[in-house]
Every structure is written in structure tokens, then in C-alpha cells.
Amino acid sequence: MPDFAIEDQYHGRIAGIDEVGRGPLAGPVVAAAVILPRDGRLPIELVSELNDSKKLSAKKRDHLYAIIMNCAEVGIGAASVREIDQINILQATYVAMRRAVDRLNALPDQALVDGNRDPGLPCAVETVVKGDSKSLSIAAASIVAKVVRDRAMARLATRYPFFGWEGNAGYGVKKHMTGLGEVGPTAHHRKSFKPIADLFDAMMDGR
């Protein structure tokens, strides 16, 4: 379970940063930067239950998200499908992370970033591989980013009901791929991702 062991190596405002949405075939990539309180304002529930967002149920993520948003300083950033297609998913992820940090009340003194690459933040950075299972701040960021992106995809699903985005968040699972075969890609699909690029090529060839 994550804890504050990494945070305790630093002083000042320490932000955990994580992203969600690098792998899906549709939708934006979303990042969150979270500065948790380190005093009596930190609910004990977060200390005992925060974990990598992928290991938690949607109901638990929603519950913890509400607690985090109520007690922590949070910045949320995203990069659009157009940006993903223009600059590639890795660079778009970095853009989302920088936007998340920009939306904090002030720059953190130290950022703890999930992964092994510095996204080019305007502050000190430590990268932490599998950080969402080690750092409470990163785990909180992973939950915020996951909930925000899942809700965005669920809203899109009401306009595009063929792909099951309310349940698969844009990943290339069977229902999504079946929908692509039946109605084709939308403006929210990533043209730079091979399955979508192949569909667009086929559409052009069939003109």
C-alpha cells in the first residue's frame, strides 16, 4: 500500500502527478496533480484506503475522489485527441501533466511523477516507477485522473452509444471494436493509433 515515505524525503509543497488514458483508442489523456494535507486535515480513510486506481472498484474510486477533492489541492489537465494525433501520445501526456501543475494554486516545491520520465515540469521532479502503489500523493492523483476521464467518456457515450464508452472508457475491447466495424470512427477517435488509422485508410480507399 502507498504511504508518505517518499514525500517525507522532501519539504514544502509536494505534488503527486499521474495520468490516465494513454492506451485507449478514443478520448483525451487526463492528468492530475494532487497536494495532500499533511496534518489533521488529512482524513484517515485516505491513508488506509488509497491505492493504485486500477486496483479499486469504480464505487470506491468515486468515494475517495470526493474525499480528495474536499481536502486536497488539486490541478487537472488534459490533452485532446487532436493534440495526441499531432504530437503523439507520450508528448500529449506530458502536456496534460504540465497543465495539471499549472492549475494548482502555486507551483509545488517537489513533484512526484508516476513513471520513469520527467515531463518537463517547472519545478523539481522525482520520477517513481509504479508510483501509484508507493506514494499516497501519486495514488490520489491516479484516482482523480481516472474518475475525471471516466466521467468524460461516459458523457461522450450518451452522444455516441455504439462503443460502450461508459464501461470501457475508450479502450479497444470487443464492444468498442464491434461499434467501430458497424458505424466507423468518430472525431473522438485517435487517428494516429493503428486500428483507427487502418479504418480511416479503408474509408478513403472505398470513396
N, C-alpha and C positions, 0 to 999 in steps of 0.2 A: 504494500500500500504506500502511496506517496506521503511524504512528510515535508518538514521545513528544513531538512538537513542541508540542502544546497543553499536555500535562502539565508540560512544562518551564517554563511561564509561572507555575507555582504552587509553593508549598512545603507540606510536610506530607503528610497522608494524602489521596490523590487517588483518587476512585472513578469508574469508568466505569459508566454505567447505560443499559440498553437493555431493550426489551420484545419479546415475540413473541406473536402471537395476536390482533391487533386485527381482522383480516379474516375469520377462519373463521366458519362457521355454528354450530359446536359447540365445547364445551370452554372452559376458563378462559383468561384472559390471564395471562401469566407474565412477570415482570421479574427481572433480576439486577443486582446491584451488585458490582463487582469492583475490588479494590485490588491491583494487580500489584506485586511486589517490584521495587525499582529498584536492585538491587545484584547481586552474583554469584549470588544465588539464582534470578534470572530465567533460565529456560532459553533458549538462543539460538534454539531451534526456534520459540518463540512469537514472537520478534522477526521471524523470517524468514517465518513461515507464517500468522500470524494475519491474518484478513481478515473482511470482512462475512460473517456466517454463511451468507447466501443464496448466496454465490459458492463455497462449499465443498461437497464431497460429504459424505454422511452419515457415511461411514467416517472422513473427515478430521476432521469436527466431533467425533465421538466420541473420536478420538485426542487432539485438542487439549483437549477438555473434561477428560479425565483429567489432563493436564499442569497445566491451570489449577487444578483442584481440589486438586492436590498442592502447589502452590507459592504460591497467592494467597489472600487473604482474600475470602470470597465470602458474599453475602447473597442469598437467593432469596425472592421474594414472588409471590403470585398473587391474583387476584380471580375469584370464582366466576361461573358462569353466572347465578345468581340476582342477584348484585351487578351484573353487566353489564346485566341487564334492568331493575333498579331504578334505577340512576343513570346509565346509558348507557356505551358502551364507552370513550369518552375519559376520563371520570371514573374508571372502573374501572381503566384503565391507570395513572392517577396513584396510585390506592390501591395497586396492585401494586408500583409503584416505591417508594412510601413504606415499604411493608412490607419490601421488599428492603433498603433502607437501614437500617431498624430492626434487621435481623438481622445486620448487621455487628457486629464486636466492640465498636466505638465509632463515633460519628459521624465521617464524613470531614471534613477541613478544606475540601475543594472537591469538588463533584460535577460531572462532565461528562455531560450528558444528551443522548442522541440525539434529534434533532428540533428544534423551534423554540418549545416551550412549557415553562415551568417547572412541574413537577408539584407544587410546594408542599413541597419538602423542608426539613427543619430545619437546613439548612447552606447555605453559598454554592453557587450554581448557575451554570454556563455551559451554555447550550444549543448544540448543534453539529449543524447540518443535515448529514445523511449522515455522522454521526459514526462509524459503524462502519467506514467506509472511510478515516477520517482519524486516529482515536485508537486506540492499542493497547488502552487500558483499556476503551473502549466496544466495540471488536471482541471482546474477551474476554467482556464481558457479553452480547453478542449470541449468542455461541456457547453460553454456559451456559444462557441462557434458552431458546434453540432446542432444545438437547438435552433439557433437563428437560421442556419441553412436549411434544416429540415422543414421549418415552418415556411420559408420562402418557396421551397419546392412543392409543398402541399398547396400553397396558394396558386402556383402555376398549374397544378394538376386540375384545378377547377376550370381552367381555360383550355387545357389540353388533356382530356380524360382518357386518352388512348394508351398511355405509357405507364400508368401506375406510379407516378412520381410521389404520390402521397405515402407510398410504402417503400419505394426503393431509392428515393432521393436522386434519381437520375443515373444510377449505376446500370450497367448493361446486363441485367438479369432477364429471364425469359419473357416476362410480360412486356418489358420495355422493348426488347428486340422484336417481339411479335407486333407491337404497335408501330414500330419503325417500318416493318415489312408491309403493314396494311395501309398506313397513311403517309409514310415518309417523314423526313426530318423537319424540324421547326426552326425558327430563328433562335431558339434557346439551346439548340444542339451545337456541339463543338466541332466545327468543320475540320479542324486540324487533327482530330482523333480518327484513327484509321477506319473504324467501322462506319463513321459518319461520312468521312471523305469518300469512301467507296460508294456509298449511297448517292452522294451528290454527283460523283462521276457517272454512275449508272443513269441518273436522271438526265444529265447532259447528253449522254450518248443516245438516249431514247427520244430526244427532241424531234 
